[in-house]
Amino acid sequence: MTKSIKDWLNEGEALYGQAIEEFHALEAQLEELEAKLVAKQDEVNQLAAIIGRSPVELNHRKPTVQIVEGHAPGSVPASRNTIAKALTGRGLG
């Protein structure tokens, strides 16, 4: 039995719904972990001040985005290969 376009769209919507729920759950976990990390940093830094040690700093490595004009000098063509490299964090060479 073949699927109709409506069946495919419904399946896509269901997959999207599941993915967005998982995304929000992970986002909430991340926020919770970040709050715990800040609290632990405060605790460590209080102890460090008492015993004469250096304070610790948070090392947040958040992704950065650089917008490049499509035909600007030094721009990289948007081929499947370069897009895949960018998504996996590999250099574009």
Protein Blocks (a to p, Z undefined) as FASTA:
>chain_A
ZZdfklmmmmmmmmmmmmmmmmmmmmmmmmmmmmmmmmmmmmmmmmmmmnopacdddddd
ddddddddfkbghiacddfklmmmmmnopaeZZ
